[in-house]
Amino acid sequence: METFWRIVIGILIVLVGISLTFKTQWYLRILGSVPFAEKVFGGGGTRLFYKLLGVGMALLGIIVMTNFLDNLLEFLLGSLV
């Protein structure tokens, strides 16, 4: 049962990420601009920020679906423990 819910949650995260990547203008109208992104990325920075966030969410969803999160965190943070 745990595997089923992990896959469902992963698919939902991937779908939101894909939506955020392809429907950036809609999210920009709903959520507004991000001053930090405009400052760092220049003109059109908010759109780029939303697209990068969407790609990151899609990758995170795939990682959750495949149950690779524990291995990834161990690889990245294992030397700290």
Secondary structure, 3 states (H helix, E strand, C coil): CHHHHHHHHHHHHHHHHHHHHHCHHHHHHHHCCCHHHHHHHCCCHHHHHHHHHHHHHHHHHHHHHCCCHHHHHHHHHHHHC
